[in-house]
Amino acid sequence: MKEKFNFSYKSCDLKIRNGVIIPKIEAVLSEEHNESIVHEHGDGKTWHKAQYSEYSVKEEKVDTGDFTFENEIFDESLNSSHDKNAHLGIKYHNCSQCDYQAVKKSNLRLHINNVHFGIKHKCSHCDYQTTAKGNLTQHINGVHLGIKKHKCTECDYQATKKEHLTRHVNSVHLGLKDHTCNQCEYRTSVRKTLQLHMDAVHHGIKHYKCDDCDFQSTAKGNLKQHIKTVHLGIKKHKCTECDYQASKKEHITRHMNSIHLNKKDHKCNQCEYRSSVKTTLQLHIDAVHLRLKHYKCNQCDYQTTAKGNLTQHVNSVHLGIKNHKCSECDYQAAKKAHLTRHMNSVHLSIKEHKCNHCDYETSTKSSLQQHIDAVHLRIKNYKCSYCDHATTLKKTLNVHMNVVHLGIKNHKCNQCDYQTFKKCTLTTHINSVHFGIKITNVVNVIIGHLKRSISNVI
């Protein structure tokens, strides 16, 4: 309870019960009643208002003609919203070009500058723009100068804004995810993130599009990272153990946990598969157990669970783009992992994965599993639609289709009309027939290739 002044005006029902708004009365009176007052408070503060005749702070009640002040003890709560909006100076400033309203004139000015005039504060180091100078300062400090004053006490996370730190703590350390999707089980600690989820997953809305490719995103930040990583090749975060680079710090953390620390905390509840990334586990479940393949190639029947795999498929198979080249031979690959596998298997002869049923060795875990499925378990998931042929590998089924049913032989000799369905067979033909390289028992070599292909099929 505090001592405040009541104020009333006779010509209308204006009644003010909170003395803290007395400085705003002048604007009300001059605008609505064409009058003003002067009030000198006992603490030395003076409110400059004209036409004020009889008033003494010491008096309990002073009648000034049109105005009445009362000095009394009362609660600090304001009167009705009519008093606050119409008479307390809390007036809405309307935009003349749209229906926007603001309590503060400065906010209206910001709105006009931003929306209608397009006035923005621009960063001199990048293309960042904002309507508020304070945001520009925070951007420069955080992005270009690396100044992040707000630090997490639980980990090494730092932020330029306190609300970002609060959001981090609530989400990561406290597990507070108050915003729930009403169409699925998705939960998040940030309301804006929930809206992004709704737009991307359920509504299919992607506002931000790349000018250089068909990439689209629901978040502007994702588009910026895409441009920096894919088109500009900017990857600021580097692994301390190898030459891996990434555009996001969390990608480095994921790489460290998976490759160098071998941390795989996410387990599949249907098999022994483990992953260091939760999203990768979900991709595994969708592909292996649910057989869900959302992304389809519009040039062939290829389907996959990940959009990145589809992009690599199109680049490699249909566009012939293979950016990763072997330094020892002319081998090229669309994926760096494929090049590494090639190096380990062909040039370094590293075969770490051994079959516990026979003496088979391979450089990749997936090849070992394929060997076990084909040779020891006799699992043949891929079946020919024209005959009863079945195989463990899809690519082997494709070879069967091309050779037996379609008669397709993609590999042609540039010196004669010889054609074959395997590149290695064409190489053997060129070496033997055209270059005169005598390979002992060439026929047996070719038969050996065919036998290995057939063994994979069977």
VOKEBA-867638 format. One record per residue (C-alpha): residue number from 1; x, y, z. Coordinates in steps of 0.25 Angstrom, whole numbers, padded with zeros to 4 digits. Layout:
N
+-----+-------+-------+-------+
| num |     X |     Y |     Z |
+-----+-------+-------+-------+
| NUM |     X |     Y |     Z |
...
+-----+-------+-------+-------+
This chain:
458
+-----+-------+-------+-------+
| num |     X |     Y |     Z |
+-----+-------+-------+-------+
|   1 |  0000 |  0000 |  0000 |
|   2 |  0005 |  0014 | -0004 |
|   3 |  0001 |  0028 | -0003 |
|   4 | -0004 |  0032 | -0017 |
|   5 | -0013 |  0043 | -0023 |
|   6 | -0027 |  0041 | -0028 |
|   7 | -0031 |  0050 | -0040 |
|   8 | -0044 |  0052 | -0046 |
|   9 | -0049 |  0061 | -0057 |
|  10 | -0063 |  0067 | -0057 |
|  11 | -0067 |  0067 | -0072 |
|  12 | -0065 |  0052 | -0073 |
|  13 | -0064 |  0039 | -0065 |
|  14 | -0049 |  0040 | -0064 |
|  15 | -0044 |  0035 | -0051 |
|  16 | -0030 |  0031 | -0048 |
|  17 | -0026 |  0024 | -0036 |
|  18 | -0011 |  0022 | -0038 |
|  19 | -0001 |  0034 | -0036 |
|  20 |  0010 |  0028 | -0044 |
|  21 |  0002 |  0033 | -0057 |
|  22 |  0000 |  0047 | -0053 |
|  23 |  0012 |  0051 | -0062 |
|  24 |  0004 |  0046 | -0074 |
|  25 | -0009 |  0054 | -0071 |
|  26 | -0004 |  0066 | -0078 |
|  27 | -0005 |  0059 | -0092 |
|  28 | -0019 |  0054 | -0088 |
|  29 | -0024 |  0067 | -0084 |
|  30 | -0018 |  0075 | -0096 |
|  31 | -0023 |  0065 | -0106 |
|  32 | -0037 |  0062 | -0101 |
|  33 | -0041 |  0073 | -0092 |
|  34 | -0031 |  0084 | -0097 |
|  35 | -0027 |  0087 | -0083 |
|  36 | -0015 |  0084 | -0075 |
|  37 | -0010 |  0085 | -0060 |
|  38 |  0002 |  0088 | -0051 |
|  39 |  0005 |  0079 | -0040 |
|  40 |  0017 |  0081 | -0031 |
|  41 |  0019 |  0069 | -0022 |
|  42 |  0026 |  0069 | -0008 |
|  43 |  0038 |  0062 | -0013 |
|  44 |  0042 |  0073 | -0022 |
|  45 |  0037 |  0067 | -0035 |
|  46 |  0029 |  0077 | -0044 |
|  47 |  0019 |  0073 | -0054 |
|  48 |  0017 |  0085 | -0064 |
|  49 |  0003 |  0087 | -0066 |
|  50 | -0004 |  0101 | -0068 |
|  51 | -0017 |  0106 | -0062 |
|  52 | -0015 |  0100 | -0049 |
|  53 | -0021 |  0109 | -0038 |
|  54 | -0023 |  0104 | -0024 |
|  55 | -0014 |  0092 | -0020 |
|  56 | -0006 |  0089 | -0008 |
|  57 |  0000 |  0075 | -0005 |
|  58 | -0003 |  0076 |  0009 |
|  59 | -0018 |  0077 |  0007 |
|  60 | -0026 |  0065 |  0007 |
|  61 | -0036 |  0070 | -0004 |
|  62 | -0034 |  0081 | -0013 |
|  63 | -0045 |  0086 | -0023 |
|  64 | -0039 |  0093 | -0035 |
|  65 | -0052 |  0095 | -0043 |
|  66 | -0051 |  0085 | -0053 |
|  67 | -0041 |  0076 | -0046 |
|  68 | -0042 |  0069 | -0033 |
|  69 | -0030 |  0062 | -0026 |
|  70 | -0031 |  0054 | -0014 |
|  71 | -0019 |  0049 | -0005 |
|  72 | -0023 |  0035 |  0000 |
|  73 | -0017 |  0022 |  0003 |
|  74 | -0021 |  0011 | -0007 |
|  75 | -0017 | -0001 | -0015 |
|  76 | -0007 |  0001 | -0027 |
|  77 | -0016 | -0007 | -0036 |
|  78 | -0021 |  0002 | -0048 |
|  79 | -0036 |  0005 | -0051 |
|  80 | -0043 | -0001 | -0063 |
|  81 | -0037 | -0003 | -0077 |
|  82 | -0044 |  0010 | -0081 |
|  83 | -0036 |  0018 | -0071 |
|  84 | -0023 |  0012 | -0076 |
|  85 | -0025 |  0013 | -0091 |
|  86 | -0033 |  0026 | -0092 |
|  87 | -0028 |  0035 | -0081 |
|  88 | -0015 |  0029 | -0075 |
|  89 | -0007 |  0033 | -0087 |
|  90 | -0006 |  0018 | -0091 |
|  91 | -0012 |  0021 | -0105 |
|  92 | -0011 |  0012 | -0117 |
|  93 | -0003 |  0018 | -0129 |
|  94 | -0009 |  0013 | -0142 |
|  95 | -0001 |  0011 | -0155 |
|  96 | -0007 |  0019 | -0167 |
|  97 | -0003 |  0008 | -0176 |
|  98 | -0008 | -0005 | -0169 |
|  99 | -0016 | -0009 | -0157 |
| 100 | -0004 | -0010 | -0148 |
| 101 | -0005 | -0003 | -0134 |
| 102 |  0006 |  0000 | -0124 |
| 103 |  0006 |  0006 | -0110 |
| 104 |  0019 |  0013 | -0112 |
| 105 |  0021 |  0023 | -0123 |
| 106 |  0035 |  0017 | -0125 |
| 107 |  0030 |  0003 | -0127 |
| 108 |  0021 |  0009 | -0138 |
| 109 |  0033 |  0016 | -0144 |
| 110 |  0041 |  0003 | -0144 |
| 111 |  0029 | -0004 | -0151 |
| 112 |  0028 |  0006 | -0162 |
| 113 |  0043 |  0006 | -0165 |
| 114 |  0043 | -0009 | -0165 |
| 115 |  0030 | -0013 | -0172 |
| 116 |  0027 | -0001 | -0181 |
| 117 |  0040 |  0006 | -0183 |
| 118 |  0050 | -0005 | -0182 |
| 119 |  0060 |  0002 | -0174 |
| 120 |  0069 | -0007 | -0167 |
| 121 |  0083 | -0007 | -0160 |
| 122 |  0092 | -0015 | -0169 |
| 123 |  0105 | -0023 | -0164 |
| 124 |  0118 | -0018 | -0171 |
| 125 |  0123 | -0032 | -0170 |
| 126 |  0112 | -0041 | -0176 |
| 127 |  0098 | -0039 | -0182 |
| 128 |  0091 | -0039 | -0168 |
| 129 |  0080 | -0028 | -0167 |
| 130 |  0071 | -0024 | -0155 |
| 131 |  0062 | -0013 | -0151 |
| 132 |  0068 | -0011 | -0138 |
| 133 |  0082 | -0006 | -0135 |
| 134 |  0083 | -0014 | -0123 |
| 135 |  0081 | -0027 | -0131 |
| 136 |  0092 | -0023 | -0140 |
| 137 |  0102 | -0021 | -0129 |
| 138 |  0098 | -0035 | -0123 |
| 139 |  0100 | -0041 | -0137 |
| 140 |  0114 | -0035 | -0139 |
| 141 |  0118 | -0038 | -0124 |
| 142 |  0113 | -0053 | -0126 |
| 143 |  0116 | -0056 | -0140 |
| 144 |  0128 | -0048 | -0144 |
| 145 |  0135 | -0045 | -0131 |
| 146 |  0132 | -0058 | -0124 |
| 147 |  0127 | -0050 | -0112 |
| 148 |  0117 | -0058 | -0104 |
| 149 |  0115 | -0053 | -0090 |
| 150 |  0104 | -0063 | -0085 |
| 151 |  0111 | -0077 | -0082 |
| 152 |  0104 | -0090 | -0078 |
| 153 |  0109 | -0095 | -0064 |
| 154 |  0106 | -0109 | -0068 |
| 155 |  0114 | -0110 | -0081 |
| 156 |  0122 | -0101 | -0091 |
| 157 |  0110 | -0095 | -0098 |
| 158 |  0111 | -0080 | -0099 |
| 159 |  0101 | -0070 | -0105 |
| 160 |  0099 | -0055 | -0108 |
| 161 |  0085 | -0054 | -0102 |
| 162 |  0081 | -0058 | -0089 |
| 163 |  0068 | -0064 | -0094 |
| 164 |  0076 | -0073 | -0103 |
| 165 |  0084 | -0079 | -0091 |
| 166 |  0070 | -0081 | -0083 |
| 167 |  0065 | -0088 | -0095 |
| 168 |  0077 | -0097 | -0096 |
| 169 |  0077 | -0100 | -0081 |
| 170 |  0062 | -0103 | -0082 |
| 171 |  0063 | -0112 | -0094 |
| 172 |  0077 | -0119 | -0092 |
| 173 |  0079 | -0120 | -0077 |
| 174 |  0065 | -0119 | -0071 |
| 175 |  0058 | -0127 | -0082 |
| 176 |  0046 | -0117 | -0082 |
| 177 |  0038 | -0118 | -0095 |
| 178 |  0025 | -0111 | -0092 |
| 179 |  0021 | -0109 | -0107 |
| 180 |  0014 | -0122 | -0112 |
| 181 |  0010 | -0125 | -0126 |
| 182 | -0005 | -0128 | -0127 |
| 183 | -0002 | -0138 | -0139 |
| 184 |  0009 | -0146 | -0135 |
| 185 |  0018 | -0148 | -0122 |
| 186 |  0028 | -0137 | -0125 |
| 187 |  0031 | -0128 | -0114 |
| 188 |  0040 | -0116 | -0112 |
| 189 |  0044 | -0105 | -0102 |
| 190 |  0042 | -0094 | -0113 |
| 191 |  0029 | -0090 | -0119 |
| 192 |  0035 | -0085 | -0131 |
| 193 |  0042 | -0099 | -0133 |
| 194 |  0029 | -0105 | -0132 |
| 195 |  0023 | -0096 | -0143 |
| 196 |  0035 | -0100 | -0152 |
| 197 |  0032 | -0115 | -0149 |
| 198 |  0018 | -0113 | -0153 |
| 199 |  0021 | -0106 | -0166 |
| 200 |  0032 | -0115 | -0170 |
| 201 |  0026 | -0129 | -0166 |
| 202 |  0011 | -0127 | -0166 |
| 203 |  0008 | -0116 | -0176 |
| 204 |  0020 | -0117 | -0185 |
| 205 |  0023 | -0102 | -0185 |
| 206 |  0037 | -0098 | -0188 |
| 207 |  0038 | -0083 | -0189 |
| 208 |  0053 | -0082 | -0192 |
| 209 |  0058 | -0087 | -0205 |
| 210 |  0072 | -0087 | -0211 |
| 211 |  0075 | -0079 | -0223 |
| 212 |  0086 | -0089 | -0228 |
| 213 |  0079 | -0102 | -0226 |
| 214 |  0066 | -0108 | -0222 |
| 215 |  0069 | -0108 | -0207 |
| 216 |  0057 | -0103 | -0199 |
| 217 |  0056 | -0101 | -0184 |
| 218 |  0046 | -0096 | -0173 |
| 219 |  0057 | -0088 | -0166 |
| 220 |  0065 | -0077 | -0172 |
| 221 |  0077 | -0082 | -0163 |
| 222 |  0077 | -0095 | -0170 |
| 223 |  0077 | -0089 | -0184 |
| 224 |  0089 | -0080 | -0180 |
| 225 |  0097 | -0092 | -0175 |
| 226 |  0093 | -0100 | -0188 |
| 227 |  0099 | -0089 | -0196 |
| 228 |  0112 | -0088 | -0188 |
| 229 |  0114 | -0103 | -0188 |
| 230 |  0110 | -0107 | -0201 |
| 231 |  0112 | -0095 | -0211 |
| 232 |  0123 | -0087 | -0203 |
| 233 |  0130 | -0099 | -0197 |
| 234 |  0131 | -0092 | -0183 |
| 235 |  0133 | -0102 | -0172 |
| 236 |  0138 | -0094 | -0160 |
| 237 |  0138 | -0106 | -0150 |
| 238 |  0149 | -0116 | -0151 |
| 239 |  0152 | -0129 | -0145 |
| 240 |  0165 | -0130 | -0136 |
| 241 |  0167 | -0144 | -0139 |
| 242 |  0165 | -0145 | -0154 |
| 243 |  0163 | -0136 | -0166 |
| 244 |  0148 | -0136 | -0165 |
| 245 |  0141 | -0122 | -0165 |
| 246 |  0127 | -0118 | -0163 |
| 247 |  0118 | -0105 | -0164 |
| 248 |  0112 | -0109 | -0150 |
| 249 |  0118 | -0111 | -0137 |
| 250 |  0108 | -0122 | -0134 |
| 251 |  0113 | -0129 | -0146 |
| 252 |  0127 | -0130 | -0141 |
| 253 |  0122 | -0135 | -0127 |
| 254 |  0114 | -0146 | -0135 |
| 255 |  0126 | -0149 | -0143 |
| 256 |  0135 | -0150 | -0131 |
| 257 |  0125 | -0159 | -0123 |
| 258 |  0123 | -0168 | -0135 |
| 259 |  0137 | -0169 | -0141 |
| 260 |  0147 | -0166 | -0131 |
| 261 |  0140 | -0169 | -0118 |
| 262 |  0131 | -0180 | -0123 |
| 263 |  0119 | -0175 | -0115 |
| 264 |  0106 | -0181 | -0120 |
| 265 |  0096 | -0178 | -0109 |
| 266 |  0084 | -0180 | -0118 |
| 267 |  0079 | -0195 | -0119 |
| 268 |  0069 | -0201 | -0128 |
| 269 |  0059 | -0209 | -0120 |
| 270 |  0057 | -0219 | -0131 |
| 271 |  0071 | -0223 | -0134 |
| 272 |  0085 | -0221 | -0130 |
| 273 |  0087 | -0208 | -0138 |
| 274 |  0093 | -0196 | -0130 |
| 275 |  0096 | -0182 | -0135 |
| 276 |  0102 | -0169 | -0129 |
| 277 |  0091 | -0161 | -0135 |
| 278 |  0076 | -0162 | -0132 |
| 279 |  0072 | -0158 | -0146 |
| 280 |  0080 | -0169 | -0152 |
| 281 |  0074 | -0179 | -0143 |
| 282 |  0060 | -0174 | -0148 |
| 283 |  0065 | -0176 | -0162 |
| 284 |  0069 | -0190 | -0159 |
| 285 |  0056 | -0194 | -0153 |
| 286 |  0048 | -0187 | -0165 |
| 287 |  0057 | -0194 | -0175 |
| 288 |  0060 | -0208 | -0169 |
| 289 |  0048 | -0211 | -0160 |
| 290 |  0037 | -0202 | -0166 |
| 291 |  0041 | -0203 | -0180 |
| 292 |  0038 | -0188 | -0182 |
| 293 |  0044 | -0181 | -0193 |
| 294 |  0039 | -0167 | -0195 |
| 295 |  0048 | -0161 | -0205 |
| 296 |  0047 | -0167 | -0219 |
| 297 |  0055 | -0164 | -0232 |
| 298 |  0047 | -0159 | -0243 |
| 299 |  0056 | -0165 | -0254 |
| 300 |  0057 | -0179 | -0249 |
| 301 |  0050 | -0188 | -0238 |
| 302 |  0061 | -0184 | -0227 |
| 303 |  0055 | -0181 | -0214 |
| 304 |  0061 | -0178 | -0201 |
| 305 |  0058 | -0173 | -0186 |
| 306 |  0068 | -0161 | -0187 |
| 307 |  0067 | -0149 | -0196 |
| 308 |  0082 | -0148 | -0196 |
| 309 |  0083 | -0162 | -0202 |
| 310 |  0074 | -0159 | -0213 |
| 311 |  0082 | -0146 | -0217 |
| 312 |  0095 | -0155 | -0217 |
| 313 |  0088 | -0165 | -0225 |
| 314 |  0083 | -0155 | -0236 |
| 315 |  0097 | -0149 | -0236 |
| 316 |  0104 | -0162 | -0237 |
| 317 |  0095 | -0170 | -0246 |
| 318 |  0088 | -0160 | -0255 |
| 319 |  0097 | -0148 | -0255 |
| 320 |  0110 | -0156 | -0254 |
| 321 |  0115 | -0146 | -0243 |
| 322 |  0126 | -0153 | -0235 |
| 323 |  0134 | -0143 | -0227 |
| 324 |  0143 | -0153 | -0219 |
| 325 |  0154 | -0158 | -0227 |
| 326 |  0164 | -0169 | -0224 |
| 327 |  0179 | -0164 | -0224 |
| 328 |  0184 | -0178 | -0228 |
| 329 |  0175 | -0181 | -0240 |
| 330 |  0163 | -0176 | -0248 |
| 331 |  0153 | -0180 | -0238 |
| 332 |  0142 | -0169 | -0234 |
| 333 |  0131 | -0169 | -0224 |
| 334 |  0119 | -0160 | -0220 |
| 335 |  0122 | -0163 | -0206 |
| 336 |  0135 | -0161 | -0198 |
| 337 |  0131 | -0173 | -0190 |
| 338 |  0131 | -0181 | -0203 |
| 339 |  0145 | -0176 | -0207 |
| 340 |  0150 | -0180 | -0193 |
| 341 |  0145 | -0194 | -0195 |
| 342 |  0151 | -0195 | -0208 |
| 343 |  0165 | -0190 | -0203 |
| 344 |  0164 | -0200 | -0191 |
| 345 |  0160 | -0212 | -0200 |
| 346 |  0167 | -0210 | -0213 |
| 347 |  0180 | -0202 | -0210 |
| 348 |  0183 | -0205 | -0195 |
| 349 |  0177 | -0219 | -0194 |
| 350 |  0171 | -0215 | -0181 |
| 351 |  0160 | -0226 | -0178 |
| 352 |  0156 | -0224 | -0163 |
| 353 |  0143 | -0231 | -0164 |
| 354 |  0144 | -0247 | -0163 |
| 355 |  0133 | -0257 | -0165 |
| 356 |  0132 | -0266 | -0153 |
| 357 |  0127 | -0278 | -0161 |
| 358 |  0138 | -0278 | -0172 |
| 359 |  0151 | -0271 | -0176 |
| 360 |  0144 | -0260 | -0183 |
| 361 |  0149 | -0246 | -0180 |
| 362 |  0145 | -0232 | -0185 |
| 363 |  0148 | -0217 | -0183 |
| 364 |  0133 | -0214 | -0180 |
| 365 |  0123 | -0218 | -0169 |
| 366 |  0112 | -0218 | -0179 |
| 367 |  0119 | -0227 | -0189 |
| 368 |  0121 | -0237 | -0178 |
| 369 |  0106 | -0237 | -0175 |
| 370 |  0103 | -0239 | -0189 |
| 371 |  0113 | -0251 | -0190 |
| 372 |  0106 | -0257 | -0177 |
| 373 |  0092 | -0255 | -0183 |
| 374 |  0096 | -0260 | -0197 |
| 375 |  0105 | -0272 | -0193 |
| 376 |  0102 | -0277 | -0179 |
| 377 |  0087 | -0272 | -0177 |
| 378 |  0083 | -0273 | -0192 |
| 379 |  0074 | -0261 | -0190 |
| 380 |  0070 | -0256 | -0204 |
| 381 |  0060 | -0244 | -0202 |
| 382 |  0061 | -0239 | -0217 |
| 383 |  0053 | -0247 | -0227 |
| 384 |  0052 | -0245 | -0242 |
| 385 |  0038 | -0241 | -0247 |
| 386 |  0040 | -0249 | -0260 |
| 387 |  0046 | -0262 | -0254 |
| 388 |  0048 | -0270 | -0241 |
| 389 |  0062 | -0264 | -0240 |
| 390 |  0065 | -0258 | -0226 |
| 391 |  0077 | -0252 | -0220 |
| 392 |  0082 | -0245 | -0207 |
| 393 |  0087 | -0232 | -0214 |
| 394 |  0078 | -0222 | -0222 |
| 395 |  0090 | -0219 | -0231 |
| 396 |  0092 | -0234 | -0234 |
| 397 |  0077 | -0234 | -0238 |
| 398 |  0079 | -0222 | -0247 |
| 399 |  0090 | -0229 | -0254 |
| 400 |  0082 | -0241 | -0256 |
| 401 |  0070 | -0233 | -0262 |
| 402 |  0080 | -0225 | -0271 |
| 403 |  0087 | -0238 | -0276 |
| 404 |  0076 | -0248 | -0277 |
| 405 |  0063 | -0241 | -0279 |
| 406 |  0067 | -0227 | -0285 |
| 407 |  0080 | -0231 | -0292 |
| 408 |  0086 | -0218 | -0288 |
| 409 |  0101 | -0217 | -0289 |
| 410 |  0105 | -0203 | -0284 |
| 411 |  0120 | -0205 | -0286 |
| 412 |  0125 | -0204 | -0300 |
| 413 |  0139 | -0205 | -0306 |
| 414 |  0143 | -0193 | -0313 |
| 415 |  0152 | -0201 | -0323 |
| 416 |  0142 | -0211 | -0328 |
| 417 |  0127 | -0215 | -0326 |
| 418 |  0130 | -0223 | -0314 |
| 419 |  0120 | -0221 | -0302 |
| 420 |  0118 | -0226 | -0288 |
| 421 |  0110 | -0224 | -0276 |
| 422 |  0122 | -0223 | -0267 |
| 423 |  0133 | -0212 | -0267 |
| 424 |  0144 | -0222 | -0262 |
| 425 |  0141 | -0232 | -0274 |
| 426 |  0142 | -0220 | -0284 |
| 427 |  0156 | -0217 | -0277 |
| 428 |  0160 | -0231 | -0279 |
| 429 |  0156 | -0231 | -0294 |
| 430 |  0163 | -0218 | -0297 |
| 431 |  0176 | -0223 | -0290 |
| 432 |  0176 | -0237 | -0297 |
| 433 |  0171 | -0234 | -0311 |
| 434 |  0175 | -0219 | -0314 |
| 435 |  0187 | -0217 | -0305 |
| 436 |  0193 | -0231 | -0306 |
| 437 |  0195 | -0233 | -0291 |
| 438 |  0195 | -0248 | -0289 |
| 439 |  0187 | -0252 | -0278 |
| 440 |  0189 | -0266 | -0274 |
| 441 |  0176 | -0273 | -0278 |
| 442 |  0168 | -0261 | -0281 |
| 443 |  0156 | -0270 | -0282 |
| 444 |  0157 | -0275 | -0268 |
| 445 |  0159 | -0261 | -0263 |
| 446 |  0146 | -0257 | -0270 |
| 447 |  0139 | -0270 | -0265 |
| 448 |  0144 | -0266 | -0251 |
| 449 |  0137 | -0253 | -0252 |
| 450 |  0124 | -0259 | -0256 |
| 451 |  0125 | -0270 | -0245 |
| 452 |  0127 | -0259 | -0235 |
| 453 |  0115 | -0252 | -0240 |
| 454 |  0107 | -0265 | -0240 |
| 455 |  0111 | -0268 | -0226 |
| 456 |  0106 | -0255 | -0221 |
| 457 |  0093 | -0258 | -0228 |
| 458 |  0091 | -0272 | -0223 |
+-----+-------+-------+-------+
